[in-house]
Amino acid sequence: MSTELPQPALSTKPEIIAGFSHCWDSMVPLARSLSEEEWETDSICPGWQTKHALLHLAAAETAFSQWTDLLKPPLREIDTYFKAHAEETGAEILDRFERITEVRRDQFEAMSEADFDAESWTAAGPGTYRRYMEIRIFDHWAHEQDIRVPLDRPGNLSGLGADFSLDEVHMVFGYLVGKRAGAPDGSRVTVHVTGPTARDLHAVVDGRASVVPELADPTAEVTVDFGTFMLLSAGRIDPDAPLADGRVTLAGDTTLARSVATNLAFTL
């Protein structure tokens, strides 16, 4: 298992295109297989039906395809698009999604590496267009799970989309341990993520919590499968259920381990 820590904004243009393509090529066949009744099932993103998870992605990519002032996010445009098409059928929304993702593929191909390094707003604060596209891949992957989970259609739990998504959580793991879980000074925490996309995440608290590549003898350990871990990190499920049914297990200082397991959410 690699001990190399993920670093933001280091993905190359081909890697970013491949990450998006992986997510889109997973989403489209899933979407084509759904009935209209399934499209109107509640997603695990609060307040949305499954079709709205796909509509959000179509709305965002439409707005980003026309984004010129990179320091100002097109949030109003995304919201306007979403509201304008929220009552359409799942099939109609899928058509919009397929058309805009082809536009975005062409745009990405036409961009240079320097274009990706342009200063930009991102959902994680000021950064570069490259950094925001890494985050956008996570958004696509997560919203696909919003559709898959309530319909019991598991999938896309490995590959580039999953790797990019786990990287996003890994990069903020110190914050989750130190700030969200409130781990005391001297704590040494490991989360073992198992399954098709497996990784050990480590953090030590020495004044502040920091992510480290390796860790011997952690004081608290959490073991959880990749899918459950990502749903917890995305704030999609209550941690009490996987703790109760054994999908999440604790070791060492179980009080601290439980605090970590119940405070993994950093986005919704």
N, C-alpha and C positions, 0 to 999 in steps of 0.2 A: 504494500500500500504506500503510495507516494506521501512524503512528508513536506512537499513543497507547498508553501502558502500561496493562495491566490492573491493576485495584485490587481487593483482596478486600472482600467484603461490601457491594458497591455495587449488586448486582442487585436489581431491584424484584420484588415478589411476582409480577406477571404474567410477568416474564422467567424467574423460577425455574419457575413452572408450565409455561411454554412449553418450557423446557429439558428438564424431566422428560418432558413429553408427547412431545417429539421423539424421545427415546430409547425410550420405551415403544412408540410407534407404529412404530418401526423394528424393535424386538425381536420384537413379537408376530407379524407376518407371516413373519419369518425362522423363528421357533420353530414356527409351524404347518406350515411346509414340510418339516420334518425327519422322517426315519424314526427308528424306535427304535434302529436300528444307528448312525445318525449321532449320536443323543443319547448313546450310550455310547462315542463316540470320545474319545480323550484331548484335553483342551483344552490351550491353551498356558499355563494357570496351573498350576504344578506340583502334581501329586497329585489333580487334578480331571478328571472327564469333563466333556464339554460341558454335560450336564444339571446338573452341580453349580455351574457358573457362574451358571446361571439360578436354581438353588435358593438360592444365597447371596443374590441380590438379593431373592427372595421372603422369605427369613428376615429379612434386614435391614429391609425395609419393614414386615413384620409387627411386629417389635420396635419400630420407630420409630413405628408407628401407636398404640402403647400407652405411649409414652415420656412420663413425667410429671416425673421428676427430671432435668432437662436437664444437670445438672452431673455425672451419673453415667451413663456409656454402658451401654446394655443388651447388653453383649458376651456375657454368660452366656445370655441369652434367645436371641440369634442362634445361638449354638453349639448350644443345646438343640434349637431348631427344625430346624437343619440336620441334626443327627444323627438326629432322629426321622423325617425324610423322605428321607434320602439314598438309600434303596433303591427309591424310587418310580420309575415310568417318567417319561420326558421329558414325555409328554402330561399326566400327573397334576401334575407340577411346573408346567407351563405354566398349567394351570387355576388353581393356587394363585397364580401370578404375576399373572394377569389379574384375579383377584378382589381381591387386595390393592392393586394399583395403582389400581383404581377407588376403593377406600376412601381411598387417599392423595390422589387428585385432589380428592375431596370435602373432605378435611381441609384441604388447602392453600387451597381456595376459601373456606372458612369462616374462615380466619385473617386477621388484620389485619397491616398493615405493622409495627405495634408488636410483635405476636406474633413476627414474624420477627427482631426485634431483641433478643429475650430472651437473656440471658446463657446460654451453653451450652458443654458440652464439644464439641470437634471433633477430628477425626483429625490436625489440625495444631496442636493446643494449645488453650488457652482462647480462646473467641471468642463468636460469637452463633449462634443457630439459622439465621439467614440465611446466615452463612458456611459452616456445615456442609452446608446444602442445596446450595450451589455445589459443594462437594467431592463430595457424593453423586451429582450429575449426572455428574461425571467417572467415578465408580465404575460407574455404569450403562453409560456408553459403553465403558469399558475391558472390562467383562465380556462385552459383546456381541462385542467383537473376539476375546475368548477362544474364542468359539464360531465366529465367521466364519473366522478364519485357518486353523485346521487342516482345516476342511471346504472350503476354497477357495471361500468365499461372500463375496467382498469387498462392502463396503457401509457406509453411514453414515460416509463420510469427509468429509462437509461438512454444514453446517447447525449448529443451536444446540448439539447435543451435542458436536460436534467443536470448536466455538468455545469452549465452556466448558472443555473438556478441555485444549485448547492454552493457554488462559489460566492454568490451574493450573501447567503446566510453565513458562510464561513468568515467572510470579511468583517461582519459585525458581531461575531461570536463573543469577543471581549466585552462589548457593550451589553450583550444579553446576560452574560455572567455577572459583570460588575454592577451595572446600573439596574437592569430589569430584575435579576434574581437577588441582587444585594449581597453577593458573596463577600464574606469578610476578608480582611487582609491576611495573606498567607494561604488562601485557598488555592487548590490545584484541581481543576475540573476537566474531565474528559467526557465527551459524548461520542459513543460508538454508533455510527449510522451504518446499518446493515442493509443487505439486499442487492439488487442489481446495480445500484449506484452507492457504493460503500466508501466510507471515509471516517477516520477518527478526527474529531475536532478537540483541540486542547486550549485551555486558557489558564494563566496564573494571575493571582492578584498580589501585586507588590506595590502598594500605594494606589495603583490603578490596575484594572484588568487588561491583560494583553494576550493576544493570540500567539501561541508558540507552535513550532512544527512538531515537536516531540515532547513527551511528558512521562516520567517514570513515577510510579506510586501515587496516582491522583488521590486526593482526599474524598472526592465524590465522583461517581460515575453514573451515566445514564446510557442505556442501550435502547435503540428504537429503530424500526425499519425506515427506509428512505421516504416512502410515501407518507407515512404518519408524521415523520419529522418535518417534512416540507409543509404539510397541512397545518401543523402547529405553528411553524414559523410564519406562515401566511395569515395566521389568525382565523383559519377556516373552521377549526373544530375545538371543542372544549377539551382540555387535557385530562379531565377526570375520567372520561370514558376509556381512552387507551391505557391509562394507569390502572384502571379497574380490570380490564380484560387481558392485560399482560403484554400488549403491544409495546408498552414502555416499562422498562424495569430499572430499578435503582440499586446502587451498591455503595459501600463506604459510608460516608456521612449521608445517610438517607434523607435527613431534613434538608440539607443543602441541595442534594440531588433532586429532591422533589421541587424545591424552589426553582431550580434551573428548568426542569421539565415543564413546569407550569407557567414559565415566563419567557417562552421562546418566541412569542409573537412580536414581530416588529413592523409588519405591514398588513394592510387589509384591502 
